[in-house]
Structures are given as structure tokens and as C-alpha cells.
Amino acid sequence: MHGIVLFAHGARDPEWARPFEAIRDRIRASRPECPIELAYLELMEPTLEKAIATIVANGAAAITVFPLFMAQGGHLKQDLPKILDILRAQHPRVPISLEAPVGEVPELLDAIAGWVVGRVD
Amino acid sequence: MHGIVLFAHGARDPEWARPFEAIRDRIRASRPECPIELAYLELMEPTLEKAIATIVANGAAAITVFPLFMAQGGHLKQDLPKILDILRAQHPRVPISLEAPVGEVPELLDAIAGWVVGRVD
């Protein structure tokens, strides 16, 4: 059973989380057998540490973290690898892998560009 | 001739801009007749003001601003409308419209969720 963490930046405004909740709900509807949690770098809960602990407690054999960031800055390049090193040491039996951010996935760049083109046609 | 502005947050790391440049290049390849510019809220150039001025100078009859943000926080809810009010006053003959951010577009939420599901299959 594969666990999924959707990792976002976080913000003061609770409504900011809505798109991430909508993505989580779509994935849950498509893969109800996969434990899935949102996690935030700052300003919102749960933290990545708590989300991973929840998924491990739910019995996941492996976990993939998807950074729902448009682009890769200091948060993803420096902060996230350090956090993941600590979490891997905490959960040595559950492999935790990290995916590319949204803005490094060619099919998602295609989708965003296609949306823009469709709106100005 | 419709002008397009892709509006992103900006960051200290120049590589951060890569996904936005990739989206711009895809749109340009598909609609070479549309003037298109990237613009940043902070830390990178050009500003929205400069990007809009460039597109107006290129003869666009109307401009659409696409906020390439995953979610809508204070930057988009408070800062951007104020900036746009000033720019509309500066360019009264060129209508400037504002699109939803990436995370409020159902087809893009579908695409992101589909990517996640495909990666854990």
C-alpha cells in the first residue's frame, strides 16, 4: 500500500489550502486504497513530519512526497532534503521518495500552456 | 492582437524562473502572433508594470494576466488588484483582464491529480 503526501508551502489564509484539498480529493476518489495526506512547510498544519507519521501509522509500505510548488526555490532545494533526511531516519522501514515539483513536469507545463492558449483564443 | 502576461511570485535563485520560461516558450510556439511577457511580484524582473508597458508598446489591443500561482493568498487577493488598478489607469485604452490562478482551474487540478495517480500506479 503506497502512501501519498502532497506538500505545499502554507499561508495565513485558510482558503489558500483549497486547491490542495481539491487535488487530494480527486486522488482519493481515484485511489481510495492509498493513504493520502496534505502537509505544509509553514503557517499551516500538519507538518511533513506529522503527515508522514500518520501515513506510516496507517500501514503504508512506501511513501511518495509530491511538492505542489510551481517552481523550485530554496524551500525545495535546501529545506526539504534536510527535513526528508530526518524523517527517513525516523522511519527506516518505509522508503520515502520525492517527486519533482509541478513546474518540472513536462505534461503539466503542457497543460498550463494549453489552458492559457485556450483562454485567449 | 491579444497580449499575454504570465505573472509569478519571483525568487532569489535565477533557476526558479525556469518553469515559467518553459510555459512562455510553449505558448509562444503555439501563438506566435500574441505578444507574451513574464512578470514577477518581487525579487525578479520585469515587474508587472514593465511587462504591461512592453506589451502595450507592441500594439496589443487587450491584455490578459495569468497568475501562475498554485493558490491564492494575500499576494493575489490584496496586492495584485491594487497593482492592476494603477496599470489600468496608466493604459486606459487597453483592457487588462485577470484570470484565475492555476489552483482554481478545474482542468489543471485534474491534470495534477492525474499526474500523481500515474506516478504511484
gemmi code that builds the backbone of each chain (N, CA, C; Angstrom):
import gemmi

chains = {
    "A": [
        ("MET", (0.853, -1.196, 0.000), (0.000, 0.000, 0.000), (0.888, 1.244, 0.000)),
        ("HIS", (0.695, 2.072, -1.011), (1.574, 3.215, -1.218), (0.939, 4.494, -0.648)),
        ("GLY", (1.678, 5.188, 0.193), (1.179, 6.434, 0.768), (1.596, 7.645, -0.055)),
        ("ILE", (0.745, 8.658, -0.058), (0.982, 9.867, -0.853), (0.949, 11.083, 0.074)),
        ("VAL", (1.971, 11.933, -0.037), (1.942, 13.217, 0.667), (1.978, 14.329, -0.371)),
        ("LEU", (1.012, 15.228, -0.299), (1.001, 16.423, -1.143), (1.567, 17.562, -0.298)),
        ("PHE", (2.726, 18.056, -0.694), (3.469, 19.022, 0.126), (3.346, 20.416, -0.483)),
        ("ALA", (2.819, 21.358, 0.311), (2.631, 22.734, -0.184), (3.272, 23.714, 0.792)),
        ("HIS", (3.357, 24.974, 0.371), (4.065, 25.957, 1.179), (3.341, 26.299, 2.477)),
        ("GLY", (2.031, 26.569, 2.384), (1.277, 27.063, 3.539), (1.131, 28.570, 3.486)),
        ("ALA", (0.070, 29.087, 4.130), (-0.189, 30.528, 4.144), (-1.069, 30.846, 5.345)),
        ("ARG", (-1.193, 32.127, 5.655), (-2.024, 32.517, 6.805), (-3.509, 32.307, 6.529)),
        ("ASP", (-3.934, 32.547, 5.295), (-5.347, 32.475, 4.916), (-5.778, 31.007, 4.744)),
        ("PRO", (-6.738, 30.531, 5.557), (-7.153, 29.115, 5.443), (-7.657, 28.748, 4.038)),
        ("GLU", (-8.235, 29.713, 3.337), (-8.737, 29.437, 1.976), (-7.618, 29.101, 1.002)),
        ("TRP", (-6.411, 29.491, 1.343), (-5.257, 29.215, 0.485), (-5.120, 27.721, 0.219)),
        ("ALA", (-5.540, 26.898, 1.191), (-5.353, 25.445, 1.070), (-6.332, 24.782, 0.108)),
        ("ARG", (-7.351, 25.496, -0.325), (-8.427, 24.895, -1.118), (-7.963, 24.096, -2.341)),
        ("PRO", (-7.066, 24.639, -3.178), (-6.645, 23.861, -4.356), (-5.988, 22.535, -3.977)),
        ("PHE", (-5.231, 22.539, -2.889), (-4.533, 21.319, -2.475), (-5.540, 20.297, -1.949)),
        ("GLU", (-6.556, 20.792, -1.236), (-7.625, 19.899, -0.771), (-8.385, 19.311, -1.963)),
        ("ALA", (-8.584, 20.135, -2.990), (-9.301, 19.657, -4.183), (-8.490, 18.587, -4.918)),
        ("ILE", (-7.171, 18.771, -4.984), (-6.310, 17.766, -5.630), (-6.330, 16.479, -4.802)),
        ("ARG", (-6.211, 16.620, -3.476), (-6.265, 15.438, -2.595), (-7.571, 14.667, -2.791)),
        ("ASP", (-8.691, 15.398, -2.867), (-9.989, 14.721, -3.002), (-10.091, 13.970, -4.330)),
        ("ARG", (-9.544, 14.558, -5.386), (-9.551, 13.870, -6.690), (-8.729, 12.575, -6.627)),
        ("ILE", (-7.548, 12.654, -6.005), (-6.688, 11.461, -5.926), (-7.349, 10.396, -5.060)),
        ("ARG", (-7.938, 10.835, -3.962), (-8.605, 9.891, -3.049), (-9.755, 9.168, -3.760)),
        ("ALA", (-10.484, 9.910, -4.590), (-11.599, 9.292, -5.317), (-11.094, 8.250, -6.307)),
        ("SER", (-9.896, 8.506, -6.865), (-9.345, 7.617, -7.893), (-8.592, 6.438, -7.273)),
        ("ARG", (-7.969, 6.649, -6.119), (-7.155, 5.612, -5.446), (-7.517, 5.551, -3.960)),
        ("PRO", (-8.759, 5.095, -3.652), (-9.187, 5.111, -2.242), (-8.332, 4.215, -1.344)),
        ("GLU", (-7.584, 3.294, -1.941), (-6.756, 2.384, -1.135), (-5.441, 3.024, -0.681)),
        ("CYS", (-5.076, 4.148, -1.267), (-3.796, 4.800, -0.910), (-4.018, 5.836, 0.192)),
        ("PRO", (-3.338, 5.683, 1.346), (-3.406, 6.756, 2.345), (-2.811, 8.034, 1.769)),
        ("ILE", (-3.492, 9.135, 1.956), (-3.011, 10.410, 1.391), (-3.183, 11.520, 2.418)),
        ("GLU", (-2.170, 12.359, 2.531), (-2.205, 13.486, 3.467), (-1.636, 14.728, 2.798)),
        ("LEU", (-2.209, 15.877, 3.132), (-1.571, 17.148, 2.814), (-0.521, 17.437, 3.887)),
        ("ALA", (0.496, 18.208, 3.523), (1.491, 18.642, 4.509), (2.008, 20.012, 4.073)),
        ("TYR", (2.422, 20.817, 5.055), (2.807, 22.195, 4.763), (4.174, 22.515, 5.346)),
        ("LEU", (4.907, 23.324, 4.625), (6.230, 23.763, 5.093), (6.108, 24.724, 6.270)),
        ("GLU", (5.143, 25.643, 6.193), (4.985, 26.618, 7.275), (3.580, 27.197, 7.286)),
        ("LEU", (3.199, 27.760, 8.408), (1.950, 28.517, 8.600), (0.676, 27.657, 8.618)),
        ("MET", (0.746, 26.405, 8.158), (-0.420, 25.523, 8.201), (-0.018, 24.167, 8.761)),
        ("GLU", (-1.016, 23.444, 9.229), (-0.813, 22.097, 9.770), (-1.506, 21.087, 8.863)),
        ("PRO", (-1.065, 19.822, 8.796), (0.070, 19.267, 9.528), (1.410, 19.573, 8.860)),
        ("THR", (2.466, 19.443, 9.628), (3.822, 19.495, 9.078), (4.070, 18.204, 8.287)),
        ("LEU", (5.161, 18.197, 7.546), (5.541, 16.987, 6.814), (5.802, 15.838, 7.800)),
        ("GLU", (6.419, 16.160, 8.918), (6.708, 15.137, 9.929), (5.426, 14.453, 10.409)),
        ("LYS", (4.409, 15.260, 10.718), (3.141, 14.685, 11.200), (2.429, 13.897, 10.120)),
        ("ALA", (2.434, 14.406, 8.907), (1.739, 13.726, 7.806), (2.384, 12.365, 7.534)),
        ("ILE", (3.709, 12.323, 7.532), (4.421, 11.060, 7.285), (4.134, 10.076, 8.435)),
        ("ALA", (4.130, 10.565, 9.669), (3.845, 9.689, 10.814), (2.439, 9.105, 10.693)),
        ("THR", (1.485, 9.906, 10.252), (0.107, 9.428, 10.082), (0.051, 8.319, 9.035)),
        ("ILE", (0.735, 8.533, 7.920), (0.690, 7.549, 6.834), (1.411, 6.261, 7.233)),
        ("VAL", (2.531, 6.395, 7.947), (3.235, 5.203, 8.442), (2.312, 4.439, 9.403)),
        ("ALA", (1.625, 5.173, 10.293), (0.700, 4.533, 11.244), (-0.442, 3.818, 10.519)),
        ("ASN", (-0.789, 4.323, 9.318), (-1.843, 3.681, 8.516), (-1.339, 2.454, 7.762)),
        ("GLY", (-0.047, 2.140, 7.916), (0.469, 0.896, 7.361), (1.042, 0.975, 5.961)),
        ("ALA", (1.368, 2.168, 5.487), (1.937, 2.278, 4.136), (3.305, 1.590, 4.075)),
        ("ALA", (3.563, 0.890, 2.966), (4.852, 0.211, 2.780), (5.894, 1.158, 2.192)),
        ("ALA", (5.438, 2.209, 1.549), (6.326, 3.211, 0.950), (5.526, 4.508, 0.813)),
        ("ILE", (6.245, 5.613, 0.755), (5.581, 6.919, 0.675), (6.249, 7.752, -0.412)),
        ("THR", (5.436, 8.440, -1.206), (5.983, 9.407, -2.167), (5.488, 10.804, -1.802)),
        ("VAL", (6.428, 11.737, -1.775), (6.113, 13.143, -1.482), (6.077, 13.916, -2.796)),
        ("PHE", (4.948, 14.561, -3.062), (4.774, 15.372, -4.272), (4.788, 16.853, -3.873)),
        ("PRO", (5.815, 17.610, -4.251), (5.839, 19.040, -3.909), (4.925, 19.819, -4.864)),
        ("LEU", (3.828, 20.323, -4.331), (2.890, 21.083, -5.178), (3.316, 22.550, -5.183)),
        ("PHE", (4.483, 22.754, -5.760), (5.060, 24.084, -5.934), (5.205, 24.305, -7.438)),
        ("MET", (4.989, 25.544, -7.883), (5.180, 25.844, -9.299), (6.655, 25.766, -9.674)),
        ("ALA", (7.528, 26.149, -8.759), (8.948, 26.209, -9.095), (9.772, 25.864, -7.874)),
        ("GLN", (11.037, 25.620, -8.115), (11.938, 25.079, -7.123), (12.883, 26.174, -6.606)),
        ("GLY", (12.593, 26.687, -5.427), (13.484, 27.670, -4.823), (14.182, 27.066, -3.631)),
        ("GLY", (14.632, 27.932, -2.726), (15.371, 27.483, -1.546), (14.595, 26.493, -0.696)),
        ("HIS", (13.269, 26.659, -0.608), (12.466, 25.737, 0.207), (12.631, 24.299, -0.258)),
        ("LEU", (12.550, 24.105, -1.561), (12.624, 22.732, -2.073), (14.058, 22.256, -2.217)),
        ("LYS", (14.959, 23.159, -2.583), (16.341, 22.730, -2.833), (17.109, 22.495, -1.535)),
        ("GLN", (16.898, 23.383, -0.546), (17.678, 23.253, 0.702), (16.855, 22.676, 1.852)),
        ("ASP", (15.679, 23.270, 2.134), (14.929, 22.871, 3.331), (14.390, 21.445, 3.229)),
        ("LEU", (13.742, 21.128, 2.109), (13.047, 19.841, 2.013), (13.987, 18.630, 2.114)),
        ("PRO", (15.139, 18.622, 1.431), (16.036, 17.450, 1.584), (16.464, 17.229, 3.031)),
        ("LYS", (16.695, 18.328, 3.779), (17.091, 18.175, 5.188), (15.965, 17.569, 6.013)),
        ("ILE", (14.746, 18.052, 5.783), (13.592, 17.506, 6.521), (13.439, 16.020, 6.182)),
        ("LEU", (13.580, 15.681, 4.902), (13.396, 14.276, 4.491), (14.473, 13.369, 5.094)),
        ("ASP", (15.698, 13.859, 5.197), (16.754, 13.047, 5.818), (16.373, 12.678, 7.254)),
        ("ILE", (15.846, 13.653, 7.983), (15.434, 13.404, 9.377), (14.284, 12.395, 9.411)),
        ("LEU", (13.316, 12.561, 8.504), (12.139, 11.680, 8.519), (12.498, 10.255, 8.083)),
        ("ARG", (13.435, 10.138, 7.163), (13.884, 8.791, 6.749), (14.573, 8.077, 7.913)),
        ("ALA", (15.317, 8.850, 8.713), (15.961, 8.245, 9.890), (14.909, 7.830, 10.925)),
        ("GLN", (13.819, 8.588, 10.991), (12.748, 8.255, 11.954), (11.948, 7.027, 11.529)),
        ("HIS", (11.873, 6.799, 10.212), (11.040, 5.701, 9.683), (11.882, 4.843, 8.742)),
        ("PRO", (12.886, 4.129, 9.302), (13.850, 3.427, 8.423), (13.225, 2.297, 7.612)),
        ("ARG", (12.067, 1.793, 8.002), (11.476, 0.660, 7.254), (10.558, 1.092, 6.117)),
        ("VAL", (10.284, 2.383, 6.022), (9.350, 2.865, 4.991), (10.113, 3.789, 4.037)),
        ("PRO", (10.400, 3.323, 2.831), (11.114, 4.200, 1.884), (10.279, 5.449, 1.559)),
        ("ILE", (10.922, 6.597, 1.608), (10.237, 7.866, 1.315), (10.907, 8.476, 0.096)),
        ("SER", (10.167, 8.554, -1.008), (10.754, 9.129, -2.223), (10.148, 10.502, -2.489)),
        ("LEU", (10.880, 11.272, -3.276), (10.496, 12.662, -3.546), (10.333, 12.863, -5.040)),
        ("GLU", (9.179, 13.393, -5.437), (8.934, 13.684, -6.852), (9.367, 15.114, -7.199)),
        ("ALA", (9.365, 15.398, -8.493), (9.658, 16.751, -8.975), (8.491, 17.682, -8.635)),
        ("PRO", (8.771, 18.984, -8.514), (7.657, 19.929, -8.360), (6.850, 20.038, -9.652)),
        ("VAL", (5.643, 20.546, -9.512), (4.718, 20.704, -10.651), (5.410, 21.340, -11.864)),
        ("GLY", (6.191, 22.385, -11.627), (6.794, 23.145, -12.710), (7.964, 22.457, -13.404)),
        ("GLU", (8.317, 21.242, -12.950), (9.384, 20.478, -13.624), (8.804, 19.264, -14.367)),
        ("VAL", (7.474, 19.191, -14.460), (6.822, 18.039, -15.094), (6.312, 18.465, -16.475)),
        ("PRO", (6.937, 17.979, -17.556), (6.583, 18.482, -18.893), (5.089, 18.390, -19.201)),
        ("GLU", (4.420, 17.287, -18.787), (2.998, 17.168, -19.126), (2.160, 18.231, -18.405)),
        ("LEU", (2.605, 18.673, -17.226), (1.857, 19.722, -16.518), (2.152, 21.103, -17.104)),
        ("LEU", (3.390, 21.309, -17.591), (3.686, 22.549, -18.305), (2.830, 22.626, -19.575)),
        ("ASP", (2.687, 21.483, -20.254), (1.819, 21.433, -21.441), (0.381, 21.804, -21.074)),
        ("ALA", (-0.105, 21.258, -19.950), (-1.491, 21.506, -19.541), (-1.702, 22.991, -19.220)),
        ("ILE", (-0.733, 23.593, -18.521), (-0.868, 25.014, -18.152), (-0.816, 25.884, -19.413)),
        ("ALA", (0.146, 25.578, -20.302), (0.243, 26.353, -21.555), (-1.034, 26.188, -22.385)),
        ("GLY", (-1.570, 24.974, -22.418), (-2.800, 24.720, -23.175), (-3.985, 25.494, -22.622)),
        ("TRP", (-4.040, 25.604, -21.303), (-5.109, 26.379, -20.665), (-4.996, 27.861, -21.066)),
        ("VAL", (-3.785, 28.418, -21.005), (-3.594, 29.829, -21.368), (-4.022, 30.058, -22.822)),
        ("VAL", (-3.541, 29.193, -23.716), (-3.862, 29.352, -25.139), (-5.376, 29.274, -25.352)),
        ("GLY", (-6.027, 28.350, -24.657), (-7.481, 28.204, -24.779), (-8.241, 29.436, -24.305)),
        ("ARG", (-7.680, 30.155, -23.336), (-8.375, 31.333, -22.784), (-8.215, 32.574, -23.657)),
        ("VAL", (-7.198, 32.615, -24.503), (-7.038, 33.807, -25.353), (-7.508, 33.556, -26.782)),
        ("ASP", (-7.981, 32.353, -27.062), (-8.449, 32.059, -28.423), (-9.748, 32.813, -28.725)),
    ],
    "B": [
        ("MET", (-4.972, 42.056, -31.633), (-3.864, 41.247, -31.139), (-3.890, 41.214, -29.619)),
        ("HIS", (-3.979, 40.006, -29.072), (-4.162, 39.846, -27.634), (-2.818, 39.593, -26.948)),
        ("GLY", (-2.528, 40.388, -25.931), (-1.277, 40.218, -25.187), (-1.473, 39.329, -23.974)),
        ("ILE", (-0.429, 38.590, -23.616), (-0.480, 37.642, -22.504), (0.636, 37.989, -21.518)),
        ("VAL", (0.263, 38.089, -20.235), (1.271, 38.220, -19.187), (1.169, 37.008, -18.266)),
        ("LEU", (2.275, 36.326, -18.083), (2.359, 35.225, -17.113), (2.982, 35.800, -15.846)),
        ("PHE", (2.186, 35.840, -14.776), (2.593, 36.532, -13.554), (2.978, 35.513, -12.479)),
        ("ALA", (4.213, 35.608, -11.988), (4.688, 34.658, -10.980), (5.260, 35.415, -9.783)),
        ("HIS", (5.553, 34.701, -8.723), (5.980, 35.369, -7.494), (7.369, 35.976, -7.612)),
        ("GLY", (8.332, 35.187, -8.135), (9.729, 35.628, -8.143), (10.494, 35.016, -6.983)),
        ("ALA", (11.826, 34.886, -7.151), (12.671, 34.290, -6.111), (14.102, 34.766, -6.336)),
        ("ARG", (14.956, 34.526, -5.336), (16.364, 34.962, -5.473), (17.122, 34.123, -6.493)),
        ("ASP", (16.804, 32.831, -6.565), (17.529, 31.894, -7.431), (17.049, 32.042, -8.882)),
        ("PRO", (17.948, 32.430, -9.810), (17.509, 32.624, -11.209), (16.881, 31.369, -11.825)),
        ("GLU", (17.320, 30.199, -11.367), (16.762, 28.947, -11.901), (15.283, 28.766, -11.558)),
        ("TRP", (14.837, 29.481, -10.541), (13.439, 29.397, -10.126), (12.492, 29.739, -11.283)),
        ("ALA", (12.968, 30.614, -12.180), (12.102, 31.087, -13.268), (11.920, 30.073, -14.393)),
        ("ARG", (12.691, 28.994, -14.375), (12.697, 28.052, -15.500), (11.325, 27.531, -15.912)),
        ("PRO", (10.483, 27.081, -14.965), (9.171, 26.568, -15.390), (8.327, 27.628, -16.105)),
        ("PHE", (8.432, 28.877, -15.650), (7.628, 29.935, -16.254), (8.146, 30.249, -17.657)),
        ("GLU", (9.470, 30.192, -17.814), (10.049, 30.388, -19.147), (9.622, 29.253, -20.082)),
        ("ALA", (9.544, 28.041, -19.531), (9.132, 26.892, -20.353), (7.670, 27.025, -20.785)),
        ("ILE", (6.823, 27.515, -19.881), (5.407, 27.720, -20.233), (5.299, 28.816, -21.296)),
        ("ARG", (6.032, 29.909, -21.088), (6.033, 31.004, -22.075), (6.450, 30.496, -23.456)),
        ("ASP", (7.501, 29.681, -23.495), (8.001, 29.204, -24.785), (6.971, 28.321, -25.482)),
        ("ARG", (6.262, 27.494, -24.703), (5.205, 26.652, -25.296), (4.086, 27.510, -25.894)),
        ("ILE", (3.676, 28.546, -25.154), (2.586, 29.411, -25.639), (3.044, 30.172, -26.888)),
        ("ARG", (4.271, 30.650, -26.841), (4.812, 31.408, -27.980), (4.865, 30.542, -29.233)),
        ("ALA", (5.226, 29.274, -29.061), (5.289, 28.360, -30.213), (3.901, 28.135, -30.797)),
        ("SER", (2.885, 28.146, -29.918), (1.525, 27.854, -30.353), (0.815, 29.104, -30.885)),
        ("ARG", (1.157, 30.276, -30.343), (0.513, 31.549, -30.722), (1.575, 32.622, -30.945)),
        ("PRO", (2.373, 32.455, -32.020), (3.483, 33.409, -32.226), (3.000, 34.838, -32.471)),
        ("GLU", (1.719, 34.997, -32.823), (1.197, 36.346, -33.084), (0.850, 37.111, -31.799)),
        ("CYS", (0.789, 36.429, -30.661), (0.419, 37.090, -29.396), (1.668, 37.550, -28.648)),
        ("PRO", (1.793, 38.861, -28.379), (2.901, 39.288, -27.523), (2.756, 38.661, -26.142)),
        ("ILE", (3.830, 38.130, -25.611), (3.769, 37.479, -24.306), (4.986, 37.873, -23.478)),
        ("GLU", (4.739, 38.145, -22.190), (5.813, 38.520, -21.273), (5.625, 37.815, -19.934)),
        ("LEU", (6.731, 37.438, -19.322), (6.709, 37.047, -17.919), (6.735, 38.318, -17.068)),
        ("ALA", (6.181, 38.227, -15.850), (6.256, 39.349, -14.905), (6.289, 38.770, -13.502)),
        ("TYR", (6.949, 39.495, -12.598), (7.143, 38.974, -11.240), (6.694, 39.980, -10.188)),
        ("LEU", (6.151, 39.445, -9.105), (5.725, 40.289, -7.983), (6.922, 40.878, -7.258)),
        ("GLU", (7.953, 40.072, -7.047), (9.126, 40.560, -6.326), (10.361, 39.730, -6.652)),
        ("LEU", (11.521, 40.288, -6.389), (12.819, 39.619, -6.477), (13.307, 39.330, -7.894)),
        ("MET", (12.424, 39.397, -8.887), (12.849, 39.194, -10.280), (12.270, 40.294, -11.159)),
        ("GLU", (12.867, 40.451, -12.318), (12.415, 41.441, -13.307), (11.912, 40.722, -14.544)),
        ("PRO", (10.991, 41.296, -15.328), (10.378, 42.607, -15.135), (9.222, 42.569, -14.128)),
        ("THR", (8.882, 43.731, -13.609), (7.665, 43.883, -12.816), (6.456, 43.779, -13.749)),
        ("LEU", (5.276, 43.678, -13.141), (4.046, 43.660, -13.937), (3.904, 44.973, -14.717)),
        ("GLU", (4.267, 46.073, -14.078), (4.176, 47.379, -14.743), (5.015, 47.417, -16.024)),
        ("LYS", (6.256, 46.924, -15.928), (7.137, 46.936, -17.111), (6.631, 45.980, -18.183)),
        ("ALA", (6.169, 44.806, -17.766), (5.701, 43.815, -18.748), (4.479, 44.340, -19.509)),
        ("ILE", (3.554, 44.979, -18.778), (2.350, 45.530, -19.428), (2.747, 46.657, -20.381)),
        ("ALA", (3.684, 47.508, -19.965), (4.125, 48.608, -20.827), (4.747, 48.058, -22.111)),
        ("THR", (5.519, 46.984, -22.006), (6.140, 46.370, -23.189), (5.067, 45.856, -24.148)),
        ("ILE", (4.057, 45.192, -23.592), (3.021, 44.605, -24.450), (2.161, 45.696, -25.088)),
        ("VAL", (1.872, 46.750, -24.333), (1.129, 47.882, -24.909), (1.956, 48.504, -26.040)),
        ("ALA", (3.257, 48.662, -25.822), (4.136, 49.237, -26.853), (4.179, 48.353, -28.098)),
        ("ASN", (3.957, 47.048, -27.911), (3.925, 46.115, -29.052), (2.590, 46.140, -29.787)),
        ("GLY", (1.647, 46.960, -29.311), (0.407, 47.161, -30.049), (-0.740, 46.247, -29.669)),
        ("ALA", (-0.684, 45.606, -28.500), (-1.790, 44.731, -28.108), (-3.068, 45.545, -27.900)),
        ("ALA", (-4.202, 44.992, -28.353), (-5.497, 45.652, -28.188), (-6.102, 45.333, -26.825)),
        ("ALA", (-5.675, 44.237, -26.222), (-6.153, 43.819, -24.902), (-5.092, 42.907, -24.307)),
        ("ILE", (-5.115, 42.823, -22.975), (-4.102, 42.012, -22.279), (-4.800, 41.138, -21.237)),
        ("THR", (-4.382, 39.888, -21.147), (-4.851, 39.027, -20.057), (-3.660, 38.631, -19.186)),
        ("VAL", (-3.848, 38.775, -17.874), (-2.825, 38.403, -16.899), (-3.197, 37.040, -16.303)),
        ("PHE", (-2.271, 36.086, -16.419), (-2.475, 34.738, -15.873), (-1.569, 34.566, -14.650)),
        ("PRO", (-2.149, 34.488, -13.449), (-1.308, 34.304, -12.261), (-0.870, 32.844, -12.151)),
        ("LEU", (0.410, 32.601, -12.350), (0.917, 31.225, -12.272), (1.300, 30.926, -10.826)),
        ("PHE", (0.271, 30.905, -9.993), (0.392, 30.585, -8.572), (-0.453, 29.341, -8.331)),
        ("MET", (0.017, 28.468, -7.466), (-0.783, 27.290, -7.131), (-2.039, 27.679, -6.355)),
        ("ALA", (-1.937, 28.701, -5.520), (-3.070, 29.062, -4.677), (-3.086, 30.564, -4.471)),
        ("GLN", (-4.207, 31.028, -3.944), (-4.492, 32.442, -3.879), (-4.342, 32.941, -2.435)),
        ("GLY", (-3.245, 33.595, -2.135), (-3.063, 34.167, -0.803), (-3.139, 35.681, -0.891)),
        ("GLY", (-2.526, 36.333, 0.091), (-2.569, 37.789, 0.164), (-2.008, 38.471, -1.075)),
        ("HIS", (-0.982, 37.857, -1.702), (-0.397, 38.479, -2.892), (-1.438, 38.650, -3.987)),
        ("LEU", (-2.216, 37.600, -4.230), (-3.187, 37.680, -5.331), (-4.471, 38.390, -4.902)),
        ("LYS", (-4.863, 38.191, -3.642), (-6.141, 38.767, -3.210), (-6.033, 40.260, -2.942)),
        ("GLN", (-4.911, 40.684, -2.323), (-4.802, 42.112, -1.962), (-3.843, 42.877, -2.881)),
        ("ASP", (-2.628, 42.356, -3.069), (-1.615, 43.136, -3.800), (-1.957, 43.286, -5.282)),
        ("LEU", (-2.309, 42.176, -5.928), (-2.475, 42.213, -7.384), (-3.618, 43.134, -7.831)),
        ("PRO", (-4.802, 43.109, -7.197), (-5.864, 44.035, -7.642), (-5.428, 45.500, -7.558)),
        ("LYS", (-4.658, 45.841, -6.522), (-4.196, 47.238, -6.384), (-3.238, 47.607, -7.513)),
        ("ILE", (-2.313, 46.680, -7.816), (-1.366, 46.940, -8.909), (-2.131, 47.091, -10.230)),
        ("LEU", (-3.117, 46.220, -10.451), (-3.870, 46.271, -11.716), (-4.679, 47.561, -11.837)),
        ("ASP", (-5.217, 48.053, -10.735), (-5.961, 49.323, -10.787), (-5.056, 50.452, -11.286)),
        ("ILE", (-3.830, 50.470, -10.772), (-2.879, 51.510, -11.189), (-2.542, 51.354, -12.674)),
        ("LEU", (-2.327, 50.099, -13.109), (-1.924, 49.869, -14.504), (-3.065, 50.159, -15.477)),
        ("ARG", (-4.306, 49.867, -15.034), (-5.455, 50.185, -15.907), (-5.587, 51.700, -16.081)),
        ("ALA", (-5.278, 52.443, -15.016), (-5.326, 53.912, -15.122), (-4.214, 54.418, -16.044)),
        ("GLN", (-3.076, 53.721, -16.045), (-1.954, 54.129, -16.914), (-2.221, 53.821, -18.390)),
        ("HIS", (-3.038, 52.775, -18.640), (-3.277, 52.328, -20.027), (-4.781, 52.234, -20.277)),
        ("PRO", (-5.480, 53.381, -20.271), (-6.951, 53.333, -20.322), (-7.505, 52.758, -21.618)),
        ("ARG", (-6.717, 52.712, -22.684), (-7.254, 52.221, -23.972), (-7.079, 50.719, -24.160)),
        ("VAL", (-6.346, 50.091, -23.256), (-6.075, 48.648, -23.403), (-6.717, 47.905, -22.226)),
        ("PRO", (-7.822, 47.195, -22.456), (-8.436, 46.454, -21.352), (-7.475, 45.390, -20.819)),
        ("ILE", (-7.362, 45.339, -19.488), (-6.481, 44.358, -18.839), (-7.353, 43.455, -17.981)),
        ("SER", (-7.433, 42.186, -18.343), (-8.253, 41.261, -17.552), (-7.367, 40.296, -16.785)),
        ("LEU", (-7.956, 39.739, -15.741), (-7.211, 38.879, -14.825), (-7.859, 37.503, -14.782)),
        ("GLU", (-7.055, 36.480, -15.003), (-7.555, 35.105, -14.934), (-7.409, 34.537, -13.517)),
        ("ALA", (-7.991, 33.369, -13.306), (-7.843, 32.661, -12.039), (-6.430, 32.091, -11.933)),
        ("PRO", (-5.958, 31.883, -10.701), (-4.667, 31.180, -10.557), (-4.804, 29.707, -10.946)),
        ("VAL", (-3.679, 29.093, -11.197), (-3.618, 27.685, -11.621), (-4.486, 26.782, -10.728)),
        ("GLY", (-4.395, 27.000, -9.421), (-5.087, 26.125, -8.466), (-6.588, 26.326, -8.390)),
        ("GLU", (-7.130, 27.272, -9.167), (-8.585, 27.452, -9.201), (-9.162, 26.990, -10.538)),
        ("VAL", (-8.361, 26.332, -11.366), (-8.801, 25.898, -12.693), (-9.042, 24.384, -12.659)),
        ("PRO", (-10.317, 23.947, -12.712), (-10.599, 22.517, -12.536), (-9.800, 21.610, -13.459)),
        ("GLU", (-9.618, 21.989, -14.738), (-8.888, 21.104, -15.654), (-7.415, 20.955, -15.249)),
        ("LEU", (-6.854, 21.991, -14.604), (-5.459, 21.878, -14.156), (-5.365, 21.065, -12.862)),
        ("LEU", (-6.375, 21.176, -12.002), (-6.407, 20.303, -10.822), (-6.512, 18.845, -11.266)),
        ("ASP", (-7.331, 18.598, -12.293), (-7.436, 17.236, -12.850), (-6.075, 16.757, -13.358)),
        ("ALA", (-5.376, 17.636, -14.070), (-4.085, 17.247, -14.651), (-3.077, 16.920, -13.548)),
        ("ILE", (-3.050, 17.734, -12.487), (-2.106, 17.496, -11.388), (-2.455, 16.195, -10.666)),
        ("ALA", (-3.742, 16.005, -10.377), (-4.160, 14.767, -9.707), (-3.840, 13.551, -10.582)),
        ("GLY", (-4.057, 13.688, -11.883), (-3.770, 12.577, -12.802), (-2.286, 12.230, -12.840)),
        ("TRP", (-1.461, 13.245, -12.764), (-0.004, 13.027, -12.717), (0.369, 12.257, -11.447)),
        ("VAL", (-0.156, 12.674, -10.300), (0.153, 11.994, -9.038), (-0.279, 10.526, -9.117)),
        ("VAL", (-1.507, 10.296, -9.562), (-2.030, 8.925, -9.643), (-1.157, 8.079, -10.575)),
        ("GLY", (-0.740, 8.659, -11.688), (0.111, 7.931, -12.634), (1.460, 7.553, -12.043)),
        ("ARG", (1.963, 8.373, -11.121), (3.286, 8.120, -10.534), (3.253, 7.066, -9.430)),
        ("VAL", (2.091, 6.817, -8.838), (2.050, 5.799, -7.776), (1.453, 4.486, -8.270)),
        ("ASP", (1.048, 4.452, -9.532), (0.465, 3.199, -10.066), (1.538, 2.128, -10.178)),
    ],
}
model = gemmi.Model(1)
for chain_id, residues in chains.items():
    chain = gemmi.Chain(chain_id)
    for i, (resn, *xyz) in enumerate(residues, 1):
        res = gemmi.Residue()
        res.name, res.seqid = resn, gemmi.SeqId(i, " ")
        for name, pos in zip(("N", "CA", "C"), xyz):
            atom = gemmi.Atom()
            atom.name, atom.element = name, gemmi.Element(name[0])
            atom.pos, atom.b_iso = gemmi.Position(*pos), 0.0
            res.add_atom(atom)
        chain.add_residue(res)
    model.add_chain(chain)
structure = gemmi.Structure()
structure.add_model(model)
structure.setup_entities()
